[in-house]
């Protein structure tokens, strides 16, 4: 089992920045690919960004490319999402996820077995 706890959400004006963090516990963090997803009520959970176990490979959705950066610290068991130039449409619950399977970095929610509770990000226009 892996426990994931997100923090750092809040209210920010459009054009502003926000940093999210996800703390993991329970199993060896460096064995997991990690991802950030977001969800708006009534819509599908959407891939935002992912990072490989070593941190050497990252991926991000086209909608956030150039604005969001994912990083991880395997000594602190954390994965962060730095968000800048936020837009109203970035408003969502942001969830951290862990993939223990050891395959390629997945953009699909089905590729992740463990999820945090999420943190709300609200961007005012």
Kinemage of the C-alpha trace (Angstrom):
@kinemage 1
@onewidth
@group {chain A} dominant
@subgroup {mainchain}
@vectorlist {calphas} color= white
{ca unk a 1} P 0.000 0.000 0.000
{ca unk a 2} L 0.968 3.565 -0.679
{ca unk a 3} L -0.523 6.605 0.983
{ca unk a 4} L -0.515 9.857 -0.963
{ca unk a 5} L -1.330 13.257 0.504
{ca unk a 6} L -1.547 16.380 -1.630
{ca unk a 7} L -1.057 19.919 -0.411
{ca unk a 8} L -0.684 23.408 -1.792
{ca unk a 9} L -3.986 24.037 -3.502
{ca unk a 10} L -5.863 27.291 -3.160
{ca unk a 11} L -7.293 30.330 -4.876
{ca unk a 12} L -5.185 32.279 -7.343
{ca unk a 13} L -5.842 34.934 -9.958
{ca unk a 14} L -5.454 34.150 -13.629
{ca unk a 15} L -1.853 34.588 -14.669
{ca unk a 16} L -0.614 33.658 -11.222
{ca unk a 17} L 1.371 30.706 -9.957
{ca unk a 18} L 0.797 27.903 -7.511
{ca unk a 19} L 2.839 24.928 -6.350
{ca unk a 20} L 1.381 21.564 -5.393
{ca unk a 21} L 3.144 18.842 -3.470
{ca unk a 22} L 2.367 15.179 -2.908
{ca unk a 23} L 3.911 13.261 -0.019
{ca unk a 24} L 4.089 9.488 -0.269
{ca unk a 25} L 4.482 6.892 2.446
{ca unk a 26} L 4.159 3.158 2.876
{ca unk a 27} L 6.446 1.687 0.234
{ca unk a 28} L 9.650 2.563 -1.557
{ca unk a 29} L 8.802 5.755 -3.383
{ca unk a 30} L 11.518 5.390 -5.991
{ca unk a 31} L 9.817 2.252 -7.358
{ca unk a 32} L 6.817 4.229 -8.626
{ca unk a 33} L 6.160 6.309 -11.647
{ca unk a 34} L 4.144 9.288 -10.403
{ca unk a 35} L 1.458 11.359 -12.011
{ca unk a 36} L -0.751 14.370 -11.494
{ca unk a 37} L -4.317 14.329 -12.752
{ca unk a 38} L -7.152 16.784 -12.410
{ca unk a 39} L -10.883 16.479 -12.314
{ca unk a 40} L -13.809 18.807 -12.729
{ca unk a 41} L -17.247 17.602 -11.609
{ca unk a 42} L -19.059 15.974 -14.500
{ca unk a 43} L -15.921 15.520 -16.570
{ca unk a 44} L -13.388 12.750 -17.036
{ca unk a 45} L -10.273 12.688 -14.879
{ca unk a 46} L -7.573 14.284 -17.007
{ca unk a 47} L -3.845 13.549 -17.141
{ca unk a 48} L -1.769 16.625 -16.320
{ca unk a 49} L 1.816 15.435 -15.952
{ca unk a 50} L 3.852 12.362 -15.137
{ca unk a 51} L 7.385 11.552 -14.068
{ca unk a 52} L 9.347 8.329 -14.171
{ca unk a 53} L 10.785 6.551 -11.162
{ca unk a 54} L 14.196 8.146 -11.487
{ca unk a 55} L 12.848 11.497 -12.592
{ca unk a 56} L 14.633 11.209 -15.908
{ca unk a 57} L 11.498 11.097 -18.049
{ca unk a 58} L 8.566 13.484 -17.807
{ca unk a 59} L 5.400 13.979 -19.785
{ca unk a 60} L 2.711 16.621 -19.735
{ca unk a 61} L -0.613 17.312 -21.349
{ca unk a 62} L -0.624 19.706 -24.277
{ca unk a 63} L -2.951 22.008 -22.340
{ca unk a 64} L -0.305 22.647 -19.659
{ca unk a 65} L 2.912 22.307 -21.636
{ca unk a 66} L 5.214 25.228 -21.030
{ca unk a 67} L 3.255 26.299 -17.939
{ca unk a 68} L 3.396 23.332 -15.551
{ca unk a 69} L 6.508 21.471 -14.408
{ca unk a 70} L 6.591 18.164 -12.574
{ca unk a 71} L 9.520 17.144 -10.387
{ca unk a 72} L 10.257 14.633 -7.661
{ca unk a 73} L 12.603 14.174 -4.756
{ca unk a 74} L 13.184 10.505 -3.987
{ca unk a 75} L 15.021 11.379 -0.775
{ca unk a 76} L 11.954 13.187 0.567
{ca unk a 77} L 9.316 10.944 -1.076
{ca unk a 78} L 7.629 13.895 -2.710
{ca unk a 79} L 6.450 14.848 -6.171
{ca unk a 80} L 5.695 18.475 -6.961
{ca unk a 81} L 3.755 20.299 -9.629
{ca unk a 82} L 4.826 23.867 -10.300
{ca unk a 83} L 2.048 25.737 -12.083
{ca unk a 84} L 2.477 29.133 -13.674
{ca unk a 85} L 0.444 31.397 -15.944
{ca unk a 86} L -2.666 29.760 -14.559
{ca unk a 87} L -5.883 30.014 -16.530
{ca unk a 88} L -9.495 29.839 -15.443
{ca unk a 89} L -9.803 26.464 -17.171
{ca unk a 90} L -7.097 25.044 -14.871
{ca unk a 91} L -9.640 25.137 -12.045
{ca unk a 92} L -10.064 21.565 -10.796
{ca unk a 93} L -9.304 19.107 -8.061
{ca unk a 94} L -5.709 17.975 -8.548
{ca unk a 95} L -4.856 14.421 -7.613
{ca unk a 96} L -1.536 12.685 -7.155
{ca unk a 97} L -1.209 9.087 -8.349
{ca unk a 98} L 1.350 6.286 -8.147
{ca unk a 99} L 2.066 3.541 -10.657
{ca unk a 100} L 3.942 0.568 -9.172
{ca unk a 101} L 3.963 -1.638 -12.270
{ca unk a 102} L 7.310 -0.635 -13.699
{ca unk a 103} L 6.183 -0.240 -17.310
{ca unk a 104} L 6.379 2.942 -19.365
{ca unk a 105} L 5.096 6.256 -18.049
{ca unk a 106} L 1.333 6.228 -18.461
{ca unk a 107} L -1.009 9.085 -19.366
{ca unk a 108} L -4.024 6.940 -18.601
{ca unk a 109} L -5.702 6.899 -15.208
{ca unk a 110} L -5.950 3.114 -15.448
{ca unk a 111} L -2.173 2.963 -15.313
{ca unk a 112} L -2.136 4.185 -11.714
{ca unk a 113} L -3.085 2.075 -8.714
{ca unk a 114} L -2.836 4.527 -5.828
{ca unk a 115} L -4.479 7.924 -5.490
{ca unk a 116} L -4.502 10.791 -3.066
{ca unk a 117} L -7.641 12.596 -1.946
{ca unk a 118} L -6.907 15.638 -4.063
{ca unk a 119} L -6.440 19.337 -3.497
{ca unk a 120} L -8.610 22.091 -4.934
{ca unk a 121} L -7.128 24.660 -7.276
{ca unk a 122} L -9.355 27.583 -8.161
{ca unk a 123} L -8.288 30.194 -10.690
{ca unk a 124} L -10.297 33.386 -10.757
{ca unk a 125} L -10.646 35.207 -14.031
